[in-house]
């Protein structure tokens, strides 16, 4: 069973998160930021992960702590659910069209955290979400999952579509990276012998 439960509590946030990597795309998400909820719902559906998130953060101060800590908690949950990472693909990528927008995501569950986020969003907010915090979410995920995460919008007019296409591409790339490969059933996908 590739499932994990994360209970992350700081002085700024309280996050209860559950994930099943072999789910059916079911979700129940409440972060206090509706647009972020929508993106996490897309992540669950397109990744075919069952995801439950209840987050309470100091939104009266700013959205930053909630968004970043949700990224970290999600990354920690994925890492925990993967266990030793033996037998997984390890890396995945996806190119996602969304109307006039095209986005790409590439992930390597390498054990080395790094994030490159290039959205080219020129508005301060998309819905109720501070758009600049998308970078913090993916950086938090990379740290929590110990993964390389690269997301990029190649082109697009709508800021909403840019962010949505990136989350969909990320979900599908993560789905591939987490997937089992029977040829690697007992193999750690690394010549270094560790991830």
N, C-alpha and C positions, 0 to 999 in steps of 0.2 A: 504494500500500500504506500503510494507516494503522496503522503499527506503531511501537512504541518500546521501547527497552531502557534501563533506568535502573540504574546502579550507584552507590548512595549509601552512602558510608562516612564515619562520624564516629568520635569516640573512644567513643561510646556504642552505636552500631548499625552493622551492615553489612547492606545490603539489595540484593538482586539482583531486579529486577522486569521482566517483559516483558508487553506488552499488544498485542493485535490488536483494534482497534475494530470490525473487520468479521469477527469470529470466529463461533464456534458455541456459545459458552458453556462451553468446555472450561477446566478449571482444574487447577492443581497449586500448593497453598498450604501453606507451613510458616512460622509466625511464632514458635512456641514458646508461643503462647496459643491453645488449641484453640477457644474460643468466637469469637475474632477470625477464626481460619481459617474457621470456619463462615460468618461474616458475609461474608468476602471471596469464598467459594465462591458464596454467594447472589448477590453483586454480579455475578460473572462470568456465572452462569446467567441471571439476570433481565435483565442488560444485553446478553446475547449477545456478550460480550467473551471472547476467549481470554486467560487470565491465568495467569502463573507468578510466584510469590513465594517467595523464600527469604530469611528475615530472621533475624539473630542479634543480640540486644540484651542489655543489662545487666539482665536480668530478676531477677538476684540483688539489685539495688538497688530496682527498681520497674518497672512496666510502661509508665510514661509515655513514655519515650524511644522505645521500640519502636512503640507505638501512634501517637504523633504523627508519627514519621518515616515510618511506612508510609503515613499519609495524605498527607504531603508528596510522597513518592516516587510514589504513585499519581497525584496531581495533576500532577506534572511529566511523567509518562509520557503521560497523556491530552493535556496541552498539546503535547508533542513530536509525538505521533501525529497531532494535528490540523493541524500545520504553520501555515499562514497563517490558517486558519479560514474561508477563502473557501468559499462554497457550503453551509455547514452551517446547520441550523436556529438554532443558537446558544442558544436557551432551550428548556426542557422542564419539564413538571411531571407528577406522577402521584399519584393517591390509591390507597392500598393497604389493603384489608381483610385482617386476619389473625385469624380467629376473632372474638373479642370486641373486638379492637383495630382502630382505624382511624388510619392515618398518612398524611401528605402530605409530598411533597418537591418543591421547585422549584429549578431551576438556571439560571443565566445565565452563559454562557462569555464574559463581557463584557470581560475584561481587568482587572476591578477585584475584588480579593479581599475577600470578607466572608462570614462565616458566622453564622447564627442557628440554634441547636439547642435545641429545647424537647421533651425526652423525658418529663419528669415521672416518672423512675425513682427509687424511694425505697429501693432496696436498694444495699448497697455493692458487691456482686458479682453478676454473672449468669454462671453457670458459673464458669470460672476468670478471667473478665475483670473488672477494676475498672470498674464501670459509668460512673463520672464521666468516664472517658477517651474515651468515644464523642464527646463534644464536641471534644476535642483532635484526634481523627481527622478529623472533618469540617472543622475549622478548618485543619488541616494541608493537607487536600485543596484547600480554597478558595485557600490561599496558593500551593500548587504549581501548580494549574491556572489561577490568576488568574481566579477565578470567584466569583459570588455563589452561596451555597448556603444554602437554608432548609429545615430538616426539623423536623417537628412531629408529635407524637402528639396526636390529638384526644381519644381516650379509649381505655381498655383496662385490664384487670385485671392481666394477666401481664407482668412486667418482661421476660421472655424475648420474648414476642410484641411488646412495644413496640419493642424494639431491632431485632428481625427485620423487622417491618413497615417501619420506617424505612429499613433497608438495601435492602429490596426496592423500596420507592418511589423511593429515591435511584438505584438501578441503572436503573430504567425511565425516570426523568426524564433521567438522563445519556444513556441510549440515544437518546432523542428529540433532546436538545440536540446530540449529536454526529452525528446522521443528516444525510445530504446531501439537499438540496432542489434538484432539477434546474432549477427556475426561478431559483435563485440561483447557478448553476454557477460563474460567475466573479465573483460579487458578494461583497463583504465585508458581512455583515449588520450594518452600523452607519452611521448618518448622520454620525458623526464621522470616518469613514474609517480608523479603527484599532480594534483590539481588544486 
